[in-house]
């Protein structure tokens, strides 16, 4: 069971960039979460990658239109009830930002503190 390290009531995913070592495949889904405000929880993995951290973002309010998952060319509302969880990686606390580097991605989260 992962261990909750900290939680921020207001945070925004500022960027999600593919790492060169990433394996291609279905990566672009991350971009739909950029710019939407939500609750950010930082966990430490205790089994899959002991000692590594991962982030879960849960979204509320702050709606925006994003490309639909299942209908190319269509838009849908992104907001309440949506979430995503990163893979485990190396976490850097940069004051009002958290940086997380995983095998496939580099994430920058803005903390609204």
QUIFENSUL-V952714 format. One record per residue. PSI is psi in whole degrees, -180 to 180 (999 if undefined). NEAR is the number of other C-alpha atoms within 8 Angstrom. Layout:
# QUIFENSUL-V952714
<<PSI NEAR> <PSI NEAR>>
This chain:
# QUIFENSUL-V952714
<<127 5> <158 8> <124 8> <123 9> <-48 8> <164 7> <142 9> <127 9> <-26 7> <119 11> <159 13> <136 13> <112 14> <-39 10> <155 10> <114 12> <137 7> <135 9> <151 9> <-33 5> <-3 6> <155 9> <22 5> <-141 5> <-154 4> <96 5> <-32 7> <-15 6> <-27 7> <-34 8> <-27 8> <-18 8> <-7 9> <131 11> <1 7> <133 13> <143 12> <-170 14> <128 13> <126 13> <131 12> <127 12> <151 13> <128 13> <137 15> <-7 10> <-55 7> <-45 5> <76 8> <132 8> <-17 7> <156 11> <153 12> <162 15> <140 12> <125 12> <127 11> <129 12> <147 14> <157 12> <-152 8> <39 9> <151 10> <160 8> <135 8> <160 9> <137 11> <142 10> <-45 5> <4 4> <88 7> <137 7> <-10 6> <158 7> <153 8> <162 8> <132 8> <129 11> <-133 12> <136 9> <-4 7> <154 9> <164 8> <156 7> <132 8> <170 8> <163 8> <147 11> <-164 11> <125 9> <135 11> <128 7> <114 8> <45 7> <-101 5> <13 9> <152 10> <135 13> <132 12> <123 12> <118 11> <-177 11> <-41 9> <-17 11> <158 11> <121 13> <143 12> <121 12> <131 12> <125 11> <128 11> <71 7> <999 4>>
